[in-house]
């Protein structure tokens, strides 16, 4: 019987980021809509918290101290709160003055945050003292050096790169940062793309604290210190901030300088992640990484170092770059990668963190501890492929082919 192979396809969606140069009037509109979206978020969150708190005690017993006693109401999901917002806009001039689509998208974000809280075990959404972004839908186009959109009409932007031909702008996200205002253009091409299939040379990646990543090919990268270089300046400014009156001009200026430093650190980290991702994908057909919950990592003993490296962001960027460079990307089970010999598969037992060399008592294989763990990750990825798919090489004519059992 001949095996049938299938090709996985999906719509091509990209996000392009541009710095915009709004006029004074447009800045007022942006700031006003940020305030409106913040108010909508906080009120909708308050209603959801009220619903949760009013049902926090068990059915057969009440608290000895206090209970929420409210008039019973249905769970405030997106559709319920969206209908309530429509009614509230008729009587509230402040809400009526805001962009309707931006407010609706704010409610959608809150709904996604609650879904993530339930499905991914993330924390409860928080109230916002400032809003940083809002989304605009509708007819959006680029006219030379201007973006044309609802609400802001024509707004000048720095066209750092052209939008690829054939793509349509589905929506735009206006973002406020310390360095100015930005626009994220969500663009879409109505075409099916082939997902990368297993082929070529494979590498495994082990994530760590002392070394950021180690690959099965022997590459070991020490932990980069993005924040440490700017930490001295940040601490000095924060010390000065304590002596300023909250809300004063000097207080605002110092806050702005601190925010600029943090933004610069984030930009350096992201640039490093992209450069590293492209370096890893060069000449490689398959990349396997550990399936790690980095949220839990950030709560551990080395939380500061973990957050500074931004491994969660890096793995997302790596997955995107793999798709762009036709490199197969997959996650594997992270358990016991440092306790198994990559050469013979023997379980060598738990190693102390001070032990940096893997030495197998069975086969005598000696290797750097992190590199050996990366080799285990690679082996697990290849085993998963052997079970579910067939590894094939790219055909000489350049046509992509999928392979699944």
Buried (B, 14 or more C-beta within 10 A) or exposed (E): EEEEBEBEEEEBEBEBEBBBBBEEEBEEBBBBBBBBBBBBBBBBBEBBBBBBEBEEEEEEEEEEEEEBEEEEEEEBEBEBBBEBBEEBBEEEEEBEEBBBBBBBBBBEBBBEBBEEEEEEEEEEBEEBEEBEBBBBBEEBEBEEEBBBBBBBEEBBBEBEEEBEEEBEBEBBBBBBBBEEBBBBBBBBBEEEBBBBBBBBEBBBBBBBBBBBBBBBBEBBBEBBEBBEEBBEEBEEBEEBBEEBEEEEEEBEEBBEBBEBBBEBBBEBBBEBBBEBBBEBBEEBBBBBBBEBEBEEBBEEEBEEBBBBBBBBBBBEBBBBBBBEBBBBBBBBEBEEBBBBBBBEEBEBEEBEEEEEEBBBEEEEBEBBBBBBBBBBBBBBBBEBBEEEBBBBEBEEEEEBEBBBE
